[in-house]
């Protein structure tokens, strides 16, 4: 994901980092924790610096299971980041709890990203 824009009042107000990229290729994946590529908050505390957008997650597996979460969300502060992109390729799906690429929701919200199952 891309980084957020800086704040207009001072060069000390630095935009947040983008979520980066995660690629996992395995025969079987059990997600009982979290796989995250989230954007971070803008730096400077209440400064209007932009948050980073969610990153990209690509998963290619035979069986995807577990009770965890896969997410590529945008940072959520005054100028929120947009959601990232998640692509999941699988043969068998066994009740994975949550997959999301949400935009930040505070004040100036970011748009949601995309989740695809190509």
C-alpha positions in Angstrom: 0.0 0.0 0.0 1.1 3.6 -0.4 2.1 5.9 2.3 -0.2 8.8 3.5 0.3 12.4 2.7 2.1 14.8 5.1 0.2 17.4 7.1 0.0 20.9 5.7 1.0 22.8 8.9 4.5 21.5 9.4 7.0 19.2 7.8 7.1 17.3 11.1 3.6 15.8 10.3 4.6 12.8 8.3 2.1 10.5 6.6 1.7 6.9 7.8 3.3 3.9 6.1 1.5 1.7 3.6 0.8 -1.9 4.5 3.3 -3.6 2.3 3.0 -6.9 0.6 2.4 -10.5 1.9 2.5 -13.6 -0.3 1.8 -17.1 1.1 1.9 -20.2 -1.1 1.4 -23.5 0.8 -0.5 -26.8 0.5 -2.6 -26.1 3.7 -2.9 -22.9 5.6 -4.4 -22.6 9.1 -5.0 -19.1 10.3 -5.8 -19.1 14.0 -4.1 -15.7 14.5 -3.8 -12.9 12.0 -2.2 -12.1 8.7 -2.1 -8.4 8.4 -0.9 -5.8 5.9 -2.5 -2.7 7.5 -1.6 0.9 6.9 -0.3 2.9 9.9 -1.5 6.2 11.3 -0.1 9.6 10.3 2.6 10.8 12.7 2.3 13.8 14.9 -0.9 13.2 16.9 -3.9 15.1 15.6 -2.0 16.8 12.9 -4.0 16.0 9.7 -1.1 13.9 8.3 -2.6 11.2 6.0 -2.7 7.5 7.1 -1.2 4.8 5.0 -3.3 2.6 2.8 -3.7 -1.1 3.3 -1.2 -3.3 1.5 -1.6 -6.4 -0.7 -2.1 -10.0 0.5 -1.9 -12.9 -1.9 -2.8 -16.4 -0.7 -2.5 -19.5 -2.8 -3.4 -22.8 -1.1 -5.2 -26.1 -1.3 -7.0 -25.8 2.1 -7.6 -22.5 4.0 -9.0 -22.9 7.5 -8.9 -21.5 11.0 -10.7 -19.0 13.2 -8.4 -16.0 12.5 -8.4 -13.0 10.3 -6.7 -11.8 7.1 -6.8 -8.1 6.7 -5.3 -5.2 4.7 -7.0 -2.2 6.2 -6.2 1.5 5.8 -5.0 3.5 8.8 -7.9 5.2 10.6 -7.2 8.8 11.9 -8.2 12.3 10.7 -7.2 11.6 7.0 -7.8 7.8 6.8 -6.1 5.5 4.3 -7.9 3.4 1.8 -8.2 -0.4 2.1 -5.8 -2.7 0.4 -6.1 -5.7 -1.9 -6.5 -9.3 -0.9 -6.6 -12.2 -3.4 -7.3 -15.8 -2.1 -6.9 -18.8 -4.3 -8.0 -22.1 -2.7 -9.4 -25.5 -3.4 -11.1 -26.1 0.0 -12.5 -23.4 2.3 -13.0 -24.5 5.9 -14.7 -21.6 7.8 -12.0 -19.0 8.0 -13.5 -16.3 10.3 -12.8 -12.9 8.6 -11.2 -11.5 5.5 -11.3 -7.7 5.1 -9.7 -4.7 3.3 -11.5 -1.8 4.9 -10.8 1.9 4.5 -10.2 3.9 7.7 -13.4 5.4 9.1 -12.4 8.5 11.1 -13.3 12.0 10.0 -12.1 11.8 6.3 -12.7 8.2 5.6 -10.7 6.1 3.1 -12.5 3.9 0.5 -12.7 0.2 1.1 -10.3 -2.0 -0.9 -11.0 -5.3 -2.6 -11.2 -9.0 -1.6 -11.2 -11.4 -4.5 -11.3 -15.2 -4.9 -10.0 -15.6 -8.5 
